[in-house]
Amino acid sequence: MKMVIHQRIEIPKRKKVKLTEVDGDLKIGKGAFLIAEKGTIIVHGRIKNNGGFKCKGNLEARSLETKSGSVFVFGDLTCQREVTIGKKLVVNGKITAEEVSAGKAVIVFKGAKVDKITAGSRIIIKGTNNVEQLRAGGLVRLIGENHLQAVNAGRKVSLLGNTFVENVRAGFSIFFEKGKIERASAGFSITIKGPAEIATANAGFQIKFLNKISIEKANAGFRIKAFQPVTFQKMNAGFQITLLKESSGQAINAGFKISALENLAIEDRLSAGHKCKLRQLTCTVISAGKKIVAKKIIANSFAVAKKGVVKGIIIADEVLLKEKARASNIYAKELTLYEESVARNVYAEKITLENYAKLKGKVFYVKELNAEPKAKIKTKPIQVSELPSPP
């Protein structure tokens, strides 16, 4: 059957029809198969369907509405207004519309230019995508060059290729290859594969950075792990932070442990609830719980928590050892030891010891050494005009 039609028409169920142009609206029966005789079918009105249909070639219309069925377009789909599909929409070419919605899925193979796309289950689009909003009950997966405003998925968001997105949110996980994110939030995990710039990332359990990253704020309920250099403003994890390459930031905090296998530079404050294991740390204010292990620690202010242990050279303006803390090889302007704390090999301008605090090894000071009556100094302190330089 072959027609050129310039009026409103209705195509029967399961009918195969060749078309070029429809002057008005087009009503398509369930299971019909449209064939674009000249490559593109142009409908100047609306397309309505109940039960789904297929189209071979490009399809253009004012709007498209299908109830309780799926639509397959083997070409491009262009609508001036909305596209509403009962079940599944599959477009082998690109899609252009104001708004697209499907009860189950939207699958596009050559890109999308749409204001808003929603699907009950999943959205999968390849190609160049310019979309303001995407929302799916389960999965959103975009592959290609992506320029987006907001992405929301009930389960998972996967953004592959170069992506620029303002806000991305997933109930379970986010996978981001490369590009720029203003804000990312996931109930369980966020994984950033390639080089990326991120303003804020929040995950309920973990965040992984697989490549070089620049981020303003990173927050994870359990852990953060970076395999390549990271530049950040604030990084916070409920349990552990692990940095495998040289990194720098403004402030870093972990509820239990911070590990840095290469140099770590912190402008403001480092805080760990239990332990720090570092190669070399440069920081303004350091506060750690039970144990810090580092080849060298450089800080403005360094406080070792009650019963805490520090292994490594300490270079700081102010060093405070709280009750029962232990440290050695300290170079400071001002050193204070609380009750029952112990320091070995100390080089400070001013030293203050509370009762039962102990100094062992070498003790050099410049200005003052103030010790309460029950404090103990195992070796004779030496007052000097200038302290030796730290190694």
Buried (B, 14 or more C-beta within 10 A) or exposed (E): EEEEBEEBBEBEEEBEBBBBBBBEBBBBBBBBBBBBBEEBBBBBBBBBBBBBBBBBBBBBBBBBBBBEBBBBBBBBBBBEEBBBBBBBBBBBBBBBBEBBBBBBBBBBBBBBBBBBBBBBBBBBBBBBBBBBBBBBBBBBBBBBBBBBBBBBBBBBBBBBBBBBBBBBBBBBBBBBBBBBBBBBBBBBBBBBBBBBBBBBBBBBBBBBBBBBBBBBBBBBBBBBBBBBBBBBBBBBBBBBBBBBBBBBBBBBBBBBBBBBBEBBBBEBBBBBBBBBBBBBBBBBBBBBBBBBBBEBBBBBBBBBBBBBBBBBBBBBEBBBBBBBBBBBBBBBBBBBBBBBBBBBBBBBBBBBBBEBBBBBEBBBBBEEBEBEEEBEBEEEBEEEEEBEEBE
